[in-house]
């Protein structure tokens, strides 16, 4: 059956609405998400970034994220601790990112690959039994000191083979496969071809990326999850002083001001990019790839215009640029009310996750501290375990309050936008 014009238009509108409301996005409203992996996960960088992008794109959703990464772990370890570390949170969705340690940091070995695949399958079996949706993520490549035009040498060749095992696991078990290995590798290769002498662009060390590399990881993961790029977008006819389009936002109080315009903008989402990862933008346009915060104004007099958010100038554009439409995400995250709110959300998420990691996961669950002799306290193993469970229950009871702080920081209020002639 051929689609006629009106029907095609309707389908396109439905698809656009689905994307804006997260209809195809892996995470859903109400999800409890567990993030499991090794030390790269335990760094709480890519996981925090994925959480930040998700909750700022869907601030009205009820979402809970818990990170249970353990340094040095491998997929069999994830499988053996699944009940304790994953099922305890009663998740509806989870991400799995193992492999860096599983390959043994050398050439491909069949026995190590088989152990890796078995560990992944064990987690898949437990997740299916519990009704958990799973995203299977490949390891990222090493960003090592090797010279040459490609990073696909040495251990990265092993990791590429192990990534094939991740895909096989996802296909066998009906999970979502996310390849972060090859997008990450492509950025490394781009940087390597740009200079005779290569300096690591991902910060951290070869195995553990710093914020630039982990932002690259998060971007690849989010794209694999079908993350919607649209934050919001506004189109205004400056001549007639009327709003011609408003996506995922509301525009009110549109008036003429200083040969320009002013209005109130109420967004339904926020842009995000971690400022500490800014150096990666030289090699990958992550900020704009994941944030469409649109502004288009036609009918302005020829010249340069300042854009103010909340009374603070964040950018300057020509009338021609504004008429074509600009992505204001970077400017909005640099200063003004949006930047301030995003930083407040980020601080709340980092505080929540730090408490869970330091005081609960490392502080109680993984603690093997014995009672020192000098305290002169004699406890049986059963008494120690009873106290451990009591401490776990007491500290976990504080997590809903920390989650609530994050939610409170996500309440988006309207802010004034002014587009006025720039001062010489």
Secondary structure, DSSP 4 states (H G I P E B T S, - for coil): -PPPHHHHHHHHHHHHHHHHTTSS-SS-TT-EEEEEESHHHHT-SHHHHHHHHHHHHSTTS--EEEE---TT--HHHHHHTHHHHTGGGT-SEEEEE--TTTTTTSS--HHHHHHHHHHHHHHHHHHHHHT-EEEEEPPPPP--S--SS-S-STHHHHHHHHHHHHHHHHHHHT-EEE--HHHHHHHHHHHHHT-SS---SS-S-SSS--HHHHHHHHHHHHHHTT---EEEEEEEETTTTEEEEEESEEEEEEEEETTEEEEEEEESS-----GGGGGGGGT--HHHHS-EEEEEEESPPSSEEEEEETTEEEEEEEHHHHHH-EE-HHHHHHSSHHHHHHHHHHHHHHHHHHHIIIIIIIIIIT--PPPPGGG-----HHHHHHHHHHHHHHHHTTHHHHHHHHHHHT----EEEEEEEPP-
